[in-house]
């Protein structure tokens, strides 16, 4: 089964709960994946992704969102018809497929 996706970026700060790094900032690129068929206009899905990221822009993320895997799973569960979410920053990637 093929998939198609939309992306948006989130710039926020977090604390690494394992390495005891202090508060620091990253810019993550999120990809939300959807079934390739039936055909769909993805503009509304992209807007939905932007909308769920917006409350976190420029803020400190809550502890339960400290890792990419946690963020990917959380956002994948709230996007309609989403089959998975990937989150990337330079050198790192996490992906959750539902």
Buried (B, 14 or more C-beta within 10 A) or exposed (E): EEEBBBEBEBEBBBBEEEEEEEEEEBEBBBBBBBEEEEEEEBEEBBEBBBEBBEEBEEEEBEEEBBBBEBBBBBBBEEBEEBBBBBBBBEEEBBBBEE
